[in-house]
Amino acid sequence: MLRPFFLTTIYRLTSAETDLALRLLAGQSLTAAAEPLGITYETARSRLKSIFRKTGTHRQGELALPHSPWCRELDGRKRIRTNRCG
């Protein structure tokens, strides 16, 4: 399981971005992830754009693909494997 520490350390995601990223990696839609975090869809969308910028991804689906830049880098740096990253 991907631990929040790695997202904040490797990609310098904020705790708010990390919370959102973990929900998206768990398969939640952006709308579904925003509600329990107590944020609007637009705020979630803004955070997602920041996550994309910091992780070198461009689409929500890329966050979970084994060949995406950030999954490869996570696996190479820390030998981390997630259910979504392969």
PyMOL commands that set and color helices and strands:
alter all, ss='L'
color gray80, all
select helices_A, chain A and resi 4-10+15-25+30-37+41-55+60-64+69-78
alter helices_A, ss='H'
color red, helices_A
deselect
rebuild
show_as cartoon
